[in-house]
Amino acid sequence: MEASATAGASVMDRERAGPADRAGFDAFYTANIGPITAQIRAYTGDHAEAEDLVAEAFLRALTRWKTISGYDNPAVWVRRVAWNLATSRLRRRTFTRRLLRRQRITDVEGPQPDRVDLERALAALGERHRKAVILHYIAGMTGAEIADQEGVAESTVRTWLARGRAALADRLRIDDPEEQQ
C-alpha cells in the first residue's frame, strides 16, 4: 500500500529529479520504509494507519528530496514527519471521543400533525411560490428583500406571495365540521 501511495502521487516529482536523485531516493526509501513503518505502527497500534502515515511522510520527503538528501540522516526527518502526522491524528481522535462522550442523547418529539400538513402543503406549491412564502413567513424577509435576492420586481414577489397563500389556504382547508368548532 505504501509503495502505491508514494508511486502514484510522486511520478511527476521523480521525473523532475535527475537519475542520480531518483536512484538515491529509491535506495533511501527501500532501506527505511520497513523500520520507520514498524516504529509508527508501535506508536499508533494500527499497521494500515502506520503505512498511510509513513507513505505521506515519504511523499513529503520526495518533494523536498534535493534538500533532504543533503542531511546527515534523512531518515530522521521522515520519521519526525511521520511521528508528527501520527500525533496529530491521535489528538484528533482523542478530541472526537471526548466530544462524543459529552453528547447527550435526547428524545425529540416528532412533528405535530399540523406541521406535517404544512410541510406537505408547502411541498405541493410551485418552486417560486414556495420560496417566496418561506422567505417571507419563516425567514422574515420583506417583499423588497426577496425581490432583491431573486432579481425580480417587488410586484412579482407580491404576486408569488398572494398565489402561494391562496394555494396553502386551499390545501390546508379543514373539511370536517367537527374540527371547525
N, CA, C and O atoms as a DFTB+ gen file, in Angstrom:
724 C
 N C O
     1  1       0.819      -1.186       0.000
     2  2       0.000       0.000       0.000
     3  2       0.863       1.250       0.000
     4  3       0.581       2.196      -0.735
     5  1       1.934       1.267       0.831
     6  2       2.752       2.452       0.913
     7  2       3.449       2.752      -0.399
     8  3       3.624       3.919      -0.749
     9  1       3.847       1.740      -1.121
    10  2       4.515       1.966      -2.395
    11  2       3.565       2.584      -3.410
    12  3       3.960       3.466      -4.173
    13  1       2.308       2.124      -3.425
    14  2       1.358       2.667      -4.393
    15  2       1.010       4.109      -4.073
    16  3       0.851       4.911      -4.993
    17  1       0.886       4.466      -2.803
    18  2       0.564       5.849      -2.440
    19  2       1.708       6.772      -2.837
    20  3       1.474       7.872      -3.337
    21  1       2.940       6.331      -2.618
    22  2       4.090       7.152      -2.966
    23  2       4.292       7.192      -4.469
    24  3       4.581       8.250      -5.030
    25  1       4.144       6.047      -5.128
    26  2       4.408       5.986      -6.558
    27  2       3.416       6.801      -7.368
    28  3       3.821       7.552      -8.255
    29  1       2.127       6.672      -7.084
    30  2       1.108       7.362      -7.862
    31  2       1.201       8.863      -7.763
    32  3       1.099       9.556      -8.776
    33  1       1.389       9.375      -6.584
    34  2       1.366      10.820      -6.380
    35  2       2.689      11.480      -6.724
    36  3       2.742      12.703      -6.859
    37  1       3.756      10.711      -6.870
    38  2       5.061      11.335      -6.998
    39  2       5.740      11.129      -8.343
    40  3       6.922      11.445      -8.482
    41  1       5.045      10.619      -9.314
    42  2       5.654      10.356     -10.612
    43  2       6.240      11.639     -11.205
    44  3       7.366      11.634     -11.703
    45  1       5.484      12.730     -11.155
    46  2       5.982      13.986     -11.724
    47  2       7.208      14.474     -10.969
    48  3       8.160      14.949     -11.587
    49  1       7.202      14.367      -9.644
    50  2       8.345      14.809      -8.861
    51  2       9.579      13.975      -9.181
    52  3      10.682      14.512      -9.275
    53  1       9.407      12.698      -9.345
    54  2      10.543      11.829      -9.670
    55  2      11.086      12.156     -11.055
    56  3      12.296      12.112     -11.276
    57  1      10.196      12.485     -11.988
    58  2      10.658      12.785     -13.339
    59  2      11.463      14.072     -13.374
    60  3      12.353      14.215     -14.212
    61  1      11.173      15.006     -12.487
    62  2      11.931      16.249     -12.453
    63  2      13.330      16.033     -11.890
    64  3      14.271      16.729     -12.274
    65  1      13.468      15.084     -10.994
    66  2      14.773      14.820     -10.410
    67  2      15.645      14.099     -11.434
    68  3      15.147      13.398     -12.314
    69  1      16.939      14.285     -11.300
    70  2      17.867      13.598     -12.197
    71  2      17.957      12.135     -11.840
    72  3      17.468      11.722     -10.788
    73  1      18.579      11.336     -12.704
    74  2      18.699       9.887     -12.450
    75  2      19.392       9.578     -11.129
    76  3      19.013       8.632     -10.437
    77  1      20.396      10.360     -10.775
    78  2      21.096      10.101      -9.520
    79  2      20.175      10.365      -8.331
    80  3      20.195       9.631      -7.343
    81  1      19.354      11.439      -8.439
    82  2      18.408      11.749      -7.363
    83  2      17.366      10.647      -7.227
    84  3      17.037      10.236      -6.115
    85  1      16.845      10.165      -8.357
    86  2      15.840       9.093      -8.314
    87  2      16.420       7.842      -7.682
    88  3      15.796       7.228      -6.816
    89  1      17.593       7.473      -8.106
    90  2      18.219       6.274      -7.562
    91  2      18.511       6.449      -6.079
    92  3      18.354       5.511      -5.297
    93  1      18.929       7.632      -5.695
    94  2      19.220       7.902      -4.286
    95  2      17.968       7.805      -3.432
    96  3      17.992       7.219      -2.349
    97  1      16.872       8.381      -3.918
    98  2      15.626       8.312      -3.148
    99  2      15.124       6.876      -3.080
   100  3      14.696       6.415      -2.022
   101  1      15.176       6.169      -4.205
   102  2      14.707       4.777      -4.216
   103  2      15.485       3.932      -3.212
   104  3      14.893       3.131      -2.488
   105  1      16.800       4.102      -3.164
   106  2      17.624       3.344      -2.213
   107  2      17.284       3.750      -0.779
   108  3      17.178       2.898       0.103
   109  1      17.116       5.041      -0.550
   110  2      16.746       5.542       0.769
   111  2      15.395       4.976       1.205
   112  3      15.242       4.520       2.338
   113  1      14.425       5.009       0.303
   114  2      13.084       4.510       0.585
   115  2      13.131       3.023       0.941
   116  3      12.558       2.602       1.945
   117  1      13.813       2.237       0.118
   118  2      13.893       0.791       0.322
   119  2      14.543       0.461       1.665
   120  3      14.109      -0.459       2.359
   121  1      15.573       1.206       2.024
   122  2      16.296       0.926       3.269
   123  2      15.514       1.347       4.509
   124  3      15.725       0.785       5.584
   125  1      14.616       2.324       4.382
   126  2      13.998       2.896       5.580
   127  2      12.497       2.662       5.735
   128  3      11.962       2.883       6.822
   129  1      11.812       2.230       4.703
   130  2      10.364       2.085       4.787
   131  2       9.949       1.096       5.875
   132  3       9.024       1.373       6.638
   133  1      10.603      -0.025       5.952
   134  2      10.251      -1.053       6.937
   135  2      10.468      -0.599       8.380
   136  3       9.541      -0.659       9.187
   137  1      11.666      -0.151       8.714
   138  2      11.901       0.257      10.108
   139  2      11.023       1.437      10.562
   140  3      10.530       1.441      11.690
   141  1      10.832       2.422       9.700
   142  2      10.021       3.575      10.099
   143  2       8.556       3.156      10.252
   144  3       7.884       3.601      11.182
   145  1       8.062       2.316       9.360
   146  2       6.684       1.829       9.464
   147  2       6.500       1.049      10.762
   148  3       5.478       1.199      11.431
   149  1       7.474       0.220      11.126
   150  2       7.380      -0.558      12.370
   151  2       7.334       0.373      13.581
   152  3       6.592       0.117      14.530
   153  1       8.110       1.437      13.557
   154  2       8.120       2.381      14.682
   155  2       6.786       3.109      14.804
   156  3       6.249       3.257      15.901
   157  1       6.263       3.555      13.684
   158  2       4.994       4.277      13.715
   159  2       3.851       3.325      14.048
   160  3       2.888       3.723      14.702
   161  1       3.947       2.081      13.609
   162  2       2.932       1.087      13.966
   163  2       2.916       0.869      15.460
   164  3       1.846       0.765      16.059
   165  1       4.077       0.798      16.069
   166  2       4.150       0.632      17.523
   167  2       3.514       1.831      18.234
   168  3       2.898       1.676      19.288
   169  1       3.664       3.004      17.665
   170  2       3.105       4.219      18.259
   171  2       1.585       4.280      18.101
   172  3       0.872       4.617      19.047
   173  1       1.088       3.950      16.894
   174  2      -0.346       4.074      16.634
   175  2      -1.134       2.822      16.999
   176  3      -2.319       2.902      17.323
   177  1      -0.478       1.670      16.946
   178  2      -1.174       0.418      17.219
   179  2      -1.962      -0.107      16.035
   180  3      -2.738      -1.052      16.182
   181  1      -1.780       0.483      14.870
   182  2      -2.546       0.094      13.683
   183  2      -1.603       0.066      12.480
   184  3      -1.056       1.092      12.077
   185  1      -1.425      -1.130      11.916
   186  2      -0.475      -1.280      10.812
   187  2      -0.893      -0.492       9.561
   188  3      -0.062       0.175       8.944
   189  1      -2.164      -0.567       9.191
   190  2      -2.626       0.143       7.988
   191  2      -2.473       1.654       8.162
   192  3      -2.067       2.353       7.233
   193  1      -2.792       2.144       9.331
   194  2      -2.650       3.576       9.579
   195  2      -1.180       3.978       9.538
   196  3      -0.836       5.027       8.994
   197  1      -0.325       3.156      10.107
   198  2       1.118       3.433      10.081
   199  2       1.623       3.487       8.640
   200  3       2.415       4.361       8.289
   201  1       1.170       2.566       7.821
   202  2       1.578       2.581       6.407
   203  2       1.154       3.882       5.730
   204  3       1.929       4.477       4.981
   205  1      -0.066       4.320       5.992
   206  2      -0.553       5.575       5.403
   207  2       0.281       6.762       5.857
   208  3       0.671       7.601       5.045
   209  1       0.552       6.833       7.145
   210  2       1.312       7.955       7.694
   211  2       2.742       7.985       7.156
   212  3       3.259       9.046       6.806
   213  1       3.367       6.830       7.094
   214  2       4.746       6.755       6.599
   215  2       4.779       7.056       5.100
   216  3       5.709       7.707       4.625
   217  1       3.792       6.598       4.362
   218  2       3.727       6.915       2.926
   219  2       3.623       8.425       2.728
   220  3       4.280       8.986       1.851
   221  1       2.799       9.080       3.539
   222  2       2.672      10.540       3.464
   223  2       4.008      11.212       3.788
   224  3       4.398      12.167       3.117
   225  1       4.698      10.728       4.794
   226  2       5.996      11.307       5.169
   227  2       7.021      11.124       4.044
   228  3       7.770      12.049       3.731
   229  1       7.053       9.947       3.444
   230  2       7.983       9.726       2.329
   231  2       7.612      10.579       1.119
   232  3       8.496      11.065       0.415
   233  1       6.354      10.761       0.876
   234  2       5.924      11.619      -0.221
   235  2       6.410      13.043       0.004
   236  3       6.901      13.689      -0.922
   237  1       6.277      13.529       1.221
   238  2       6.774      14.866       1.541
   239  2       8.288      14.936       1.386
   240  3       8.828      15.945       0.934
   241  1       8.962      13.863       1.764
   242  2      10.421      13.824       1.598
   243  2      10.799      13.847       0.117
   244  3      11.767      14.500      -0.273
   245  1      10.043      13.143      -0.688
   246  2      10.330      13.099      -2.122
   247  2      10.213      14.481      -2.750
   248  3      11.030      14.860      -3.590
   249  1       9.192      15.235      -2.340
   250  2       9.008      16.562      -2.925
   251  2      10.113      17.524      -2.506
   252  3      10.306      18.558      -3.146
   253  1      10.841      17.196      -1.438
   254  2      11.943      18.045      -0.953
   255  2      13.274      17.304      -1.021
   256  3      14.224      17.666      -0.327
   257  1      13.344      16.281      -1.844
   258  2      14.478      15.371      -1.812
   259  2      15.822      16.062      -2.059
   260  3      16.827      15.668      -1.466
   261  1      15.861      17.054      -2.898
   262  2      17.139      17.737      -3.158
   263  2      17.693      18.351      -1.888
   264  3      18.909      18.371      -1.697
   265  1      16.839      18.848      -1.023
   266  2      17.284      19.431       0.246
   267  2      17.539      18.340       1.280
   268  3      18.581      18.325       1.935
   269  1      16.586      17.432       1.419
   270  2      16.660      16.408       2.468
   271  2      17.807      15.442       2.229
   272  3      18.407      14.948       3.184
   273  1      18.118      15.167       0.990
   274  2      19.207      14.229       0.705
   275  2      20.548      14.762       1.202
   276  3      21.485      13.985       1.384
   277  1      20.655      16.065       1.424
   278  2      21.895      16.644       1.943
   279  2      22.019      16.545       3.458
   280  3      23.079      16.851       4.002
   281  1      20.951      16.121       4.161
   282  2      21.005      15.985       5.618
   283  2      21.912      14.822       5.995
   284  3      22.123      13.902       5.203
   285  1      22.448      14.871       7.215
   286  2      23.290      13.774       7.700
   287  2      22.521      12.458       7.718
   288  3      23.056      11.414       7.344
   289  1      21.263      12.513       8.155
   290  2      20.441      11.310       8.208
   291  2      19.008      11.676       7.827
   292  3      18.213      12.039       8.694
   293  1      18.671      11.584       6.537
   294  2      17.325      11.952       6.096
   295  2      16.217      11.127       6.749
   296  3      15.073      11.577       6.820
   297  1      16.542       9.935       7.221
   298  2      15.531       9.089       7.867
   299  2      14.996       9.757       9.128
   300  3      13.835       9.556       9.485
   301  1      15.811      10.536       9.798
   302  2      15.360      11.244      10.995
   303  2      14.250      12.222      10.614
   304  3      13.260      12.354      11.333
   305  1      14.415      12.900       9.489
   306  2      13.404      13.857       9.024
   307  2      12.102      13.133       8.704
   308  3      11.031      13.567       9.128
   309  1      12.183      12.041       7.966
   310  2      10.990      11.285       7.582
   311  2      10.296      10.727       8.823
   312  3       9.072      10.790       8.933
   313  1      11.073      10.185       9.749
   314  2      10.495       9.637      10.981
   315  2       9.781      10.738      11.768
   316  3       8.685      10.515      12.283
   317  1      10.383      11.913      11.866
   318  2       9.785      13.021      12.612
   319  2       8.467      13.455      11.956
   320  3       7.481      13.711      12.647
   321  1       8.458      13.535      10.625
   322  2       7.232      13.915       9.921
   323  2       6.144      12.872      10.154
   324  3       4.999      13.224      10.439
   325  1       6.490      11.602      10.036
   326  2       5.509      10.533      10.251
   327  2       5.008      10.553      11.698
   328  3       3.819      10.365      11.956
   329  1       5.913      10.780      12.618
   330  2       5.542      10.838      14.032
   331  2       4.598      12.008      14.287
   332  3       3.606      11.862      15.002
   333  1       4.901      13.163      13.708
   334  2       4.031      14.335      13.865
   335  2       2.651      14.093      13.263
   336  3       1.638      14.474      13.851
   337  1       2.610      13.462      12.097
   338  2       1.320      13.134      11.481
   339  2       0.518      12.192      12.374
   340  3      -0.689      12.363      12.545
   341  1       1.193      11.203      12.936
   342  2       0.516      10.251      13.822
   343  2       0.007      10.946      15.079
   344  3      -1.110      10.683      15.525
   345  1       0.808      11.819      15.645
   346  2       0.404      12.549      16.846
   347  2      -0.824      13.408      16.555
   348  3      -1.759      13.449      17.354
   349  1      -0.821      14.086      15.422
   350  2      -1.970      14.915      15.050
   351  2      -3.225      14.068      14.912
   352  3      -4.298      14.456      15.375
   353  1      -3.090      12.923      14.281
   354  2      -4.252      12.051      14.083
   355  2      -4.770      11.518      15.421
   356  3      -5.979      11.453      15.643
   357  1      -3.856      11.141      16.304
   358  2      -4.264      10.643      17.622
   359  2      -4.952      11.747      18.429
   360  3      -5.929      11.485      19.131
   361  1      -4.456      12.957      18.333
   362  2      -5.090      14.076      19.038
   363  2      -6.500      14.317      18.522
   364  3      -7.426      14.536      19.302
   365  1      -6.658      14.274      17.196
   366  2      -7.998      14.461      16.628
   367  2      -8.949      13.377      17.119
   368  3     -10.102      13.663      17.445
   369  1      -8.477      12.143      17.175
   370  2      -9.320      11.045      17.652
   371  2      -9.697      11.237      19.113
   372  3     -10.848      11.031      19.499
   373  1      -8.730      11.628      19.916
   374  2      -9.000      11.857      21.334
   375  2     -10.026      12.961      21.508
   376  3     -10.959      12.829      22.301
   377  1      -9.856      14.048      20.769
   378  2     -10.806      15.151      20.831
   379  2     -12.196      14.686      20.427
   380  3     -13.182      15.027      21.079
   381  1     -12.277      13.911      19.356
   382  2     -13.566      13.421      18.866
   383  2     -14.227      12.515      19.892
   384  3     -15.429      12.623      20.132
   385  1     -13.448      11.622      20.500
   386  2     -14.018      10.732      21.526
   387  2     -14.553      11.532      22.707
   388  3     -15.644      11.253      23.204
   389  1     -13.789      12.529      23.158
   390  2     -14.253      13.355      24.277
   391  2     -15.529      14.108      23.911
   392  3     -16.462      14.200      24.709
   393  1     -15.553      14.634      22.716
   394  2     -16.737      15.364      22.271
   395  2     -17.950      14.449      22.223
   396  3     -19.034      14.830      22.666
   397  1     -17.778      13.251      21.692
   398  2     -18.894      12.312      21.588
   399  2     -19.369      11.849      22.960
   400  3     -20.562      11.611      23.151
   401  1     -18.448      11.718      23.923
   402  2     -18.852      11.328      25.274
   403  2     -19.709      12.404      25.927
   404  3     -20.592      12.097      26.728
   405  1     -19.452      13.660      25.589
   406  2     -20.212      14.764      26.184
   407  2     -21.597      14.921      25.577
   408  3     -22.476      15.550      26.166
   409  1     -21.783      14.353      24.416
   410  2     -23.071      14.476      23.748
   411  2     -24.100      13.642      24.486
   412  3     -23.849      12.491      24.844
   413  1     -25.234      14.225      24.703
   414  2     -26.309      13.509      25.384
   415  2     -27.389      13.180      24.372
   416  3     -27.746      13.985      23.512
   417  1     -27.885      11.990      24.505
   418  2     -28.983      11.585      23.641
   419  2     -30.271      12.134      24.249
   420  3     -30.586      11.882      25.412
   421  1     -30.987      12.868      23.459
   422  2     -32.256      13.417      23.934
   423  2     -33.356      12.937      23.011
   424  3     -33.191      12.830      21.796
   425  1     -34.474      12.656      23.633
   426  2     -35.637      12.262      22.843
   427  2     -36.290      13.525      22.309
   428  3     -36.584      14.461      23.053
   429  1     -36.502      13.526      21.039
   430  2     -37.143      14.667      20.406
   431  2     -38.522      14.227      19.962
   432  3     -38.688      13.210      19.289
   433  1     -39.489      15.005      20.347
   434  2     -40.857      14.688      19.971
   435  2     -41.008      14.851      18.463
   436  3     -40.463      15.785      17.875
   437  1     -41.730      13.964      17.857
   438  2     -41.958      14.033      16.419
   439  2     -42.810      15.239      16.057
   440  3     -43.409      15.865      16.932
   441  1     -42.865      15.561      14.794
   442  2     -43.644      16.721      14.379
   443  2     -45.142      16.490      14.619
   444  3     -45.659      15.382      14.480
   445  1     -45.791      17.559      14.977
   446  2     -47.230      17.507      15.205
   447  2     -47.943      17.377      13.856
   448  3     -47.375      17.743      12.827
   449  1     -49.165      16.866      13.842
   450  2     -49.898      16.689      12.580
   451  2     -50.042      17.990      11.789
   452  3     -50.011      17.975      10.559
   453  1     -50.200      19.112      12.492
   454  2     -50.325      20.391      11.787
   455  2     -49.064      20.709      10.991
   456  3     -49.134      21.202       9.865
   457  1     -47.918      20.421      11.586
   458  2     -46.655      20.700      10.897
   459  2     -46.491      19.792       9.680
   460  3     -46.043      20.233       8.622
   461  1     -46.852      18.542       9.838
   462  2     -46.774      17.605       8.708
   463  2     -47.663      18.099       7.571
   464  3     -47.264      18.075       6.407
   465  1     -48.873      18.546       7.917
   466  2     -49.784      19.060       6.898
   467  2     -49.192      20.288       6.207
   468  3     -49.279      20.423       4.987
   469  1     -48.589      21.182       6.995
   470  2     -47.990      22.389       6.426
   471  2     -46.830      22.037       5.495
   472  3     -46.717      22.602       4.407
   473  1     -45.979      21.120       5.908
   474  2     -44.850      20.729       5.061
   475  2     -45.325      20.098       3.753
   476  3     -44.754      20.347       2.691
   477  1     -46.357      19.291       3.839
   478  2     -46.908      18.683       2.613
   479  2     -47.513      19.747       1.711
   480  3     -47.343      19.707       0.492
   481  1     -48.220      20.697       2.312
   482  2     -48.834      21.770       1.518
   483  2     -47.747      22.630       0.866
   484  3     -47.876      23.003      -0.300
   485  1     -46.690      22.946       1.597
   486  2     -45.586      23.728       1.015
   487  2     -44.923      22.959      -0.126
   488  3     -44.585      23.537      -1.159
   489  1     -44.740      21.661       0.066
   490  2     -44.097      20.845      -0.965
   491  2     -44.928      20.796      -2.243
   492  3     -44.381      20.602      -3.328
   493  1     -46.231      20.967      -2.126
   494  2     -47.108      20.912      -3.295
   495  2     -47.120      22.228      -4.073
   496  3     -47.588      22.268      -5.211
   497  1     -46.608      23.310      -3.467
   498  2     -46.570      24.603      -4.171
   499  2     -45.496      24.581      -5.248
   500  3     -44.563      23.780      -5.205
   501  1     -45.647      25.472      -6.208
   502  2     -44.595      25.653      -7.206
   503  2     -43.354      26.231      -6.530
   504  3     -43.443      26.824      -5.455
   505  1     -42.223      26.058      -7.152
   506  2     -40.950      26.462      -6.538
   507  2     -40.925      27.945      -6.154
   508  3     -40.541      28.288      -5.036
   509  1     -41.328      28.812      -7.062
   510  2     -41.286      30.259      -6.790
   511  2     -42.214      30.640      -5.644
   512  3     -41.831      31.402      -4.757
   513  1     -43.429      30.112      -5.663
   514  2     -44.399      30.432      -4.621
   515  2     -43.914      29.912      -3.269
   516  3     -43.985      30.617      -2.262
   517  1     -43.421      28.672      -3.257
   518  2     -42.921      28.068      -2.018
   519  2     -41.773      28.892      -1.457
   520  3     -41.735      29.183      -0.262
   521  1     -40.834      29.269      -2.324
   522  2     -39.676      30.036      -1.872
   523  2     -40.099      31.391      -1.312
   524  3     -39.596      31.816      -0.272
   525  1     -41.008      32.062      -1.987
   526  2     -41.482      33.368      -1.522
   527  2     -42.165      33.245      -0.161
   528  3     -41.917      34.056       0.731
   529  1     -43.018      32.243       0.004
   530  2     -43.731      32.052       1.272
   531  2     -42.739      31.749       2.395
   532  3     -42.851      32.310       3.485
   533  1     -41.783      30.877       2.144
   534  2     -40.801      30.511       3.169
   535  2     -39.933      31.712       3.539
   536  3     -39.709      31.982       4.719
   537  1     -39.443      32.435       2.523
   538  2     -38.599      33.596       2.813
   539  2     -39.365      34.675       3.575
   540  3     -38.811      35.327       4.460
   541  1     -40.626      34.859       3.234
   542  2     -41.405      35.911       3.894
   543  2     -41.825      35.510       5.315
   544  3     -41.616      36.269       6.261
   545  1     -42.411      34.328       5.461
   546  2     -43.002      33.953       6.742
   547  2     -42.039      33.241       7.688
   548  3     -42.193      33.337       8.906
   549  1     -41.078      32.549       7.165
   550  2     -40.158      31.823       8.050
   551  2     -38.854      32.603       8.235
   552  3     -38.353      32.726       9.353
   553  1     -38.306      33.128       7.133
   554  2     -37.062      33.896       7.238
   555  2     -37.312      35.339       7.645
   556  3     -36.383      36.045       8.037
   557  1     -38.563      35.784       7.554
   558  2     -38.900      37.139       7.977
   559  2     -38.425      38.228       7.032
   560  3     -38.225      39.368       7.450
   561  1     -38.244      37.894       5.781
   562  2     -37.789      38.882       4.798
   563  2     -38.973      39.691       4.271
   564  3     -40.099      39.199       4.195
   565  1     -38.694      40.932       3.912
   566  2     -39.730      41.768       3.309
   567  2     -39.840      41.442       1.829
   568  3     -38.989      40.761       1.257
   569  1     -40.912      41.946       1.224
   570  2     -41.079      41.749      -0.216
   571  2     -39.926      42.354      -0.993
   572  3     -39.475      41.772      -1.979
   573  1     -39.437      43.521      -0.564
   574  2     -38.313      44.183      -1.243
   575  2     -37.038      43.346      -1.131
   576  3     -36.285      43.234      -2.098
   577  1     -36.795      42.763       0.033
   578  2     -35.600      41.934       0.223
   579  2     -35.657      40.672      -0.643
   580  3     -34.656      40.265      -1.232
   581  1     -36.826      40.071      -0.708
   582  2     -36.989      38.879      -1.553
   583  2     -36.796      39.253      -3.010
   584  3     -36.120      38.540      -3.752
   585  1     -37.384      40.367      -3.425
   586  2     -37.242      40.819      -4.817
   587  2     -35.779      41.058      -5.159
   588  3     -35.321      40.688      -6.240
   589  1     -35.052      41.672      -4.244
   590  2     -33.631      41.933      -4.472
   591  2     -32.845      40.631      -4.585
   592  3     -32.004      40.478      -5.470
   593  1     -33.125      39.701      -3.686
   594  2     -32.430      38.418      -3.707
   595  2     -32.721      37.637      -4.983
   596  3     -31.818      37.041      -5.570
   597  1     -33.972      37.639      -5.409
   598  2     -34.384      36.839      -6.560
   599  2     -34.199      37.570      -7.882
   600  3     -34.334      36.968      -8.947
   601  1     -33.890      38.863      -7.825
   602  2     -33.670      39.631      -9.050
   603  2     -34.950      39.875      -9.840
   604  3     -34.939      39.853     -11.071
   605  1     -36.054      40.108      -9.129
   606  2     -37.332      40.367      -9.779
   607  2     -37.934      41.635      -9.178
   608  3     -37.424      42.171      -8.194
   609  1     -39.014      42.100      -9.776
   610  2     -39.712      43.280      -9.259
   611  2     -40.459      42.918      -7.979
   612  3     -40.856      41.770      -7.783
   613  1     -40.643      43.906      -7.116
   614  2     -41.356      43.682      -5.863
   615  2     -42.798      43.262      -6.116
   616  3     -43.366      42.488      -5.345
   617  1     -43.388      43.767      -7.185
   618  2     -44.773      43.375      -7.514
   619  2     -44.841      41.889      -7.861
   620  3     -45.842      41.230      -7.581
   621  1     -43.794      41.370      -8.463
   622  2     -43.747      39.934      -8.772
   623  2     -43.750      39.127      -7.482
   624  3     -44.435      38.109      -7.387
   625  1     -42.992      39.573      -6.494
   626  2     -42.944      38.876      -5.209
   627  2     -44.314      38.917      -4.539
   628  3     -44.761      37.922      -3.969
   629  1     -44.984      40.077      -4.608
   630  2     -46.333      40.175      -4.023
   631  2     -47.280      39.185      -4.696
   632  3     -48.115      38.573      -4.030
   633  1     -47.153      39.026      -6.011
   634  2     -47.987      38.069      -6.741
   635  2     -47.675      36.646      -6.283
   636  3     -48.589      35.863      -6.025
   637  1     -46.387      36.309      -6.182
   638  2     -45.992      34.973      -5.722
   639  2     -46.553      34.697      -4.330
   640  3     -47.064      33.610      -4.065
   641  1     -46.454      35.691      -3.440
   642  2     -46.967      35.507      -2.078
   643  2     -48.481      35.322      -2.070
   644  3     -48.999      34.456      -1.366
   645  1     -49.186      36.129      -2.846
   646  2     -50.653      36.022      -2.887
   647  2     -51.068      34.651      -3.408
   648  3     -51.949      34.009      -2.835
   649  1     -50.442      34.204      -4.483
   650  2     -50.790      32.893      -5.048
   651  2     -50.379      31.768      -4.105
   652  3     -51.095      30.776      -3.965
   653  1     -49.230      31.923      -3.462
   654  2     -48.772      30.909      -2.510
   655  2     -49.713      30.789      -1.325
   656  3     -50.054      29.683      -0.907
   657  1     -50.140      31.941      -0.772
   658  2     -51.082      31.935       0.347
   659  2     -52.410      31.303      -0.061
   660  3     -52.988      30.523       0.695
   661  1     -52.886      31.637      -1.247
   662  2     -54.159      31.083      -1.724
   663  2     -54.059      29.566      -1.869
   664  3     -54.974      28.838      -1.483
   665  1     -52.953      29.097      -2.424
   666  2     -52.780      27.652      -2.602
   667  2     -52.660      26.955      -1.249
   668  3     -53.198      25.864      -1.059
   669  1     -51.954      27.585      -0.310
   670  2     -51.843      26.994       1.027
   671  2     -53.198      26.954       1.717
   672  3     -53.553      25.950       2.334
   673  1     -53.958      28.042       1.616
   674  2     -55.285      28.088       2.240
   675  2     -56.172      26.987       1.686
   676  3     -56.927      26.358       2.426
   677  1     -56.080      26.756       0.384
   678  2     -56.894      25.716      -0.242
   679  2     -56.456      24.331       0.239
   680  3     -57.295      23.481       0.535
   681  1     -55.153      24.109       0.317
   682  2     -54.643      22.791       0.714
   683  2     -54.821      22.525       2.212
   684  3     -54.957      21.374       2.627
   685  1     -54.819      23.575       3.011
   686  2     -54.922      23.407       4.462
   687  2     -56.345      23.604       4.985
   688  3     -56.565      23.638       6.195
   689  1     -57.297      23.733       4.082
   690  2     -58.695      23.935       4.466
   691  2     -59.178      22.740       5.289
   692  3     -58.862      21.591       4.979
   693  1     -59.943      23.024       6.331
   694  2     -60.496      21.979       7.187
   695  2     -61.883      21.630       6.657
   696  3     -62.779      22.474       6.638
   697  1     -62.052      20.387       6.231
   698  2     -63.320      19.947       5.651
   699  2     -64.246      19.321       6.689
   700  3     -65.456      19.261       6.466
   701  1     -63.713      18.854       7.811
   702  2     -64.514      18.177       8.822
   703  2     -65.221      19.228       9.679
   704  3     -64.554      20.055      10.300
   705  1     -66.555      19.215       9.728
   706  2     -67.295      20.239      10.503
   707  2     -66.938      20.199      11.987
   708  3     -66.960      21.244      12.637
   709  1     -66.613      19.045      12.542
   710  2     -66.265      18.943      13.961
   711  2     -64.963      19.681      14.256
   712  3     -64.826      20.266      15.330
   713  1     -64.013      19.671      13.337
   714  2     -62.729      20.324      13.545
   715  2     -62.838      21.835      13.416
   716  3     -61.958      22.547      13.900
   717  1     -63.877      22.347      12.789
   718  2     -64.042      23.785      12.612
   719  2     -64.464      24.447      13.919
   720  3     -64.249      25.647      14.091
   721  1     -65.039      23.722      14.809
   722  2     -65.547      24.306      16.055
   723  2     -64.495      24.503      17.074
   724  3     -64.780      24.986      18.170
